[in-house]
Amino acid sequence: MEIEAIKKALLQQIEKNGISEKEYLQLGKDGKSYLQKRGEKYFLKIEFRKLISVAMTGGVFDIIHPGHILTLSEAKKQADLLIVAIATDETVKKTKKREPMHRQPERVQMANSLKPVDLAIAGGADWRQTLQQVSPDIVIFGYDQEEKKIEGIQTIKLDIFSSSEHSKTGKVREKLGF
């Protein structure tokens, strides 16, 4: 049993909300042995899923700054895999009272390029659906996020923050003049 292969299968499952029949057929014998069919897609068998801890965090990630890097680095220490859910453009407009600089697919791409992130995904309009897709063991909230208690899932609110003056998106936007 190869932990890295199990991690890879789990990341593929999370990214696509299950592994398609076509993708399943392309796997080797070992890869197939980790999976079971549920409905039309394949998912990691429970005994293999239990071998890997998954942390999930989320946010806008519109302008990547030192505060994001510190938060993601600390979040990554909490589990084997770190999944980052990127807020929808509509959520940004509603919660931040502004348009995002970058559309959600671009923000997903930027977050996926960061070293601590194992996988960034597009969050949905309903955070509970995203939570169900990822099925994390731990949900991590940044120091400036409101912690939500989630039944059956451990939550952690990070109290660490960067002392850099450029560690909040609002401060960076202000400095850049918008």
C-alpha positions, -999 to +999 in steps of 0.1 A: +000+000+000+016+032-012+006+063+008+015+087-021-007+067-045-036+070-020-030+107-016-030+111-054-063+092-057-079+112-030-068+145-046-082+134-079-114+123-062-118+157-044-110+177-075-136+160-097-160+150-069-153+114-077-133+095-103-150+088-136-152+053-152-128+065-179-102+076-154-107+044-133-100+022-164-067+041-169-055+032-135-032+002-127-043-027-106-030-011-074-048+022-081-080+004-087-077-016-055-080+016-034-113+025-049-149+015-048-178+025-071-206+046-056-232+057-081-215+066-114-181+074-099-153+058-079-142+069-044-114+059-021-124+030+001-129+040+038-100+020+051-076+039+028-092+073+034-086+068+071-048+066+065-046+102+054-056+134+073-072+162+053-073+198+063-094+224+045-094+261+045-109+287+023-109+323+013-108+348-015-071+347-024-074+376-048-040+392-040-016+367-026+004+383+003+025+373+033-005+367+055-019+341+030+015+323+029+018+322+067-018+310+071-015+283+045+019+271+058+004+268+093-027+251+080-005+226+061+011+216+094-022+203+106-027+174+081-012+153+054-031+172+027-043+208+025-073+216+004-081+253-002-116+263-013-117+295-033-147+317-028-171+324-057-170+358-073-206+363-060-194+355-024-166+380-027-191+407-039-215+399-010-189+396+018-163+420+008-186+445-009-164+447-039-156+430-072-127+405-070-097+416-091-094+381-105-122+357-114-125+325-094-107+302-120-077+325-119-077+326-081-079+288-080-049+287-104-029+311-082-036+292-050-027+259-067+007+273-074+015+278-037+038+253-021+017+245+010-014+239-011-020+203-022-052+212-041-072+244-046-107+240-058-135+263-068-158+267-038-195+266-045-223+290-036-232+267-006-201+260+016-217+228+029-216+213-006-179+221-008-174+207+026-191+175+015-170+173-016-137+176+004-149+157+035-120+171+056-109+159+090-101+194+100-114+228+089-090+257+095-100+293+099-075+321+095-069+346+123-093+371+106-120+346+097-151+338+118-148+302+131-179+281+125-185+250+145-191+221+121-207+189+135-184+159+133-154+179+120-126+194+141-121+231+136-091+252+143-088+289+144-053+301+138-042+328+160-009+334+142-006+363+118+021+380+099+034+413+112+041+425+077+021+457+068+012+438+036-005+409+053-041+419+046-056+423+012-073+456+021-039+471+031-023+459-002-053+473-022-050+506-003-013+508-010-019+501-047-045+528-048-077+508-053 
